[in-house]
């Protein structure tokens, strides 16, 4: 995940970002396809530094708990988006998205709508 300030107390690395499509892994080391999902975090970029740091720390804790499944994560505060790439473990997308939602209640899973309107 990216951080927006050098002196931010969050345990997150600062890196200038290439486009997401260039950075997101699509296959694991053995060539198996990976899964991914996106969550919106409304108002993320407008949070104060302490609020932002708290949100990042909350996300980091959840992602650490699921490090066996998480391959890549990117937090974009300008777009209010969290992108997560995981190993294709049955049910993991919903389990991890639920854990993120519990830690960051404003986070919303972006998904296709299934069925009639």
C-alpha positions, 0 to 999 in steps of 0.5 A: 500500500502506498503512503501519502506523506514521508513522516506518516507513522503508518508502517507503509512504504512510499513508492511512486506508483506506476499504473496499476495494470503494470504492477498487479500480478496476475499469476503466482510463481507457479503460473496459476491465475490469481484473484482480485477485488476492489473496495471503495473507501469513501472520503479516504483522501479527505481524511485528516492525517490521524484519521488516514493513519488510523484507516491505513493501520486498520487495513494493514492489520487485516491484510497481515492476518491474511498474509497467507492469501494476500499477494498484492495490495494498493491503496489509492487515496485520490481515487478512494480505492483499495485493490487486493490481489489474492491466491484463488482460495475458495471463499477468500474474496468475500471473507477478506472483504468482510474482514476489511469491512469490519475494520473499516466500516465505510469500505464498500466492495465493488462487485457486479450486480447479479440478477434483475434490477 
